[in-house]
Amino acid sequence: MDKQEILKKARKEQDEREKVIKTYAFRIGWIGVVLVTLFILVLRMLNKETVSDILLILMTQLAAASFYQYSNIHNKKHLVTGVISLVAVALNFAALLSQYGVY
């Protein structure tokens, strides 16, 4: 290998490492968001408050992630998860609109 090939390979490895770190960081970030959201959800349920807005946010994220995974991996479980999440999004959106007297 000449010097240019070694440098090119090192840059590629560095790019891949950064990509893995970024993906892992987003995953950890979403885990944190979900944990805090679930905590708020439980508090609202204990106080007999509505939770449709929080569920709407969680289900929207799950639906978007599932459909994106299905479009790239074509695994049926991602499609099923996406469809179920999308139904949950619609139901929670309807519940939210009904809370505000729109629907």
C-alpha positions as CSV (number, residue, x, y, z in Angstrom):
1,M,0.0,0.0,0.0
2,D,1.2,3.4,-0.8
3,K,0.8,6.5,1.5
4,Q,-2.4,7.7,-0.3
5,E,-4.2,4.4,0.1
6,I,-3.3,4.3,3.8
7,L,-4.6,7.8,4.4
8,K,-7.8,7.1,2.4
9,K,-8.4,3.9,4.5
10,A,-7.7,5.8,7.7
11,R,-10.2,8.5,6.8
12,K,-12.8,5.9,5.9
13,E,-12.3,4.1,9.2
14,Q,-12.6,7.5,11.0
15,D,-15.8,8.3,9.1
16,E,-17.3,5.0,10.0
17,R,-16.3,5.4,13.6
18,E,-18.0,8.8,13.8
19,K,-21.1,7.4,12.2
20,V,-21.3,4.6,14.8
21,I,-20.8,7.1,17.6
22,K,-23.4,9.4,16.2
23,T,-25.9,6.6,15.8
24,Y,-25.2,5.3,19.4
25,A,-25.5,8.9,20.8
26,F,-29.0,9.4,19.1
27,R,-30.1,6.0,20.5
28,I,-29.0,6.9,24.0
29,G,-30.7,10.3,23.6
30,W,-34.0,8.7,22.6
31,I,-33.8,6.3,25.5
32,G,-33.5,9.3,27.8
33,V,-36.4,11.0,26.2
34,V,-38.6,7.9,26.4
35,L,-37.7,7.4,30.0
36,V,-38.6,10.9,31.0
37,T,-41.7,10.8,28.9
38,L,-42.8,7.6,30.5
39,F,-42.2,9.1,33.9
40,I,-44.4,12.0,33.1
41,L,-47.0,9.6,31.7
42,V,-47.1,7.7,34.9
43,L,-47.4,10.9,37.0
44,R,-50.3,12.0,34.8
45,M,-52.1,8.7,35.1
46,L,-51.7,8.7,38.9
47,N,-53.2,12.1,39.0
48,K,-56.0,11.1,36.6
49,E,-54.9,13.5,33.9
50,T,-55.0,12.9,30.2
51,V,-52.0,11.3,28.5
52,S,-53.1,11.4,24.8
53,D,-50.6,14.2,24.0
54,I,-47.6,12.2,25.4
55,L,-48.7,9.0,23.8
56,L,-49.2,10.9,20.5
57,I,-45.5,12.0,20.6
58,L,-44.2,8.5,21.5
59,M,-46.3,6.7,18.9
60,T,-45.4,9.2,16.2
61,Q,-41.7,8.6,16.8
62,L,-42.2,4.8,16.9
63,A,-44.2,4.9,13.6
64,A,-41.7,7.1,11.8
65,A,-38.8,4.9,12.9
66,S,-40.6,1.7,12.1
67,F,-41.6,2.8,8.6
68,Y,-38.0,4.1,7.9
69,Q,-36.6,0.7,9.0
70,Y,-39.1,-1.2,6.9
71,S,-38.2,1.0,3.8
72,N,-34.6,0.0,4.2
73,I,-34.7,-3.5,5.6
74,H,-38.0,-4.8,4.4
75,N,-38.7,-6.8,7.5
76,K,-42.4,-7.4,8.1
77,K,-42.1,-6.8,11.9
78,H,-41.2,-3.1,11.2
79,L,-44.2,-2.8,8.9
80,V,-46.5,-4.3,11.5
81,T,-45.1,-2.0,14.2
82,G,-45.4,1.0,12.0
83,V,-49.1,0.3,11.1
84,I,-50.0,-0.4,14.8
85,S,-48.2,2.8,15.8
86,L,-49.9,4.8,13.1
87,V,-53.3,3.6,14.3
88,A,-52.3,4.6,17.8
89,V,-51.3,8.0,16.5
90,A,-54.7,8.5,14.8
91,L,-56.5,7.4,18.0
92,N,-54.5,9.7,20.3
93,F,-54.8,12.6,17.9
94,A,-58.6,12.1,17.9
95,A,-58.6,12.0,21.7
96,L,-56.5,15.1,21.8
97,L,-58.8,17.0,19.5
98,S,-61.8,15.8,21.5
99,Q,-60.2,17.2,24.7
100,Y,-60.0,20.6,23.1
101,G,-63.6,20.3,21.8
102,V,-62.6,20.2,18.1
103,Y,-63.8,16.7,17.5
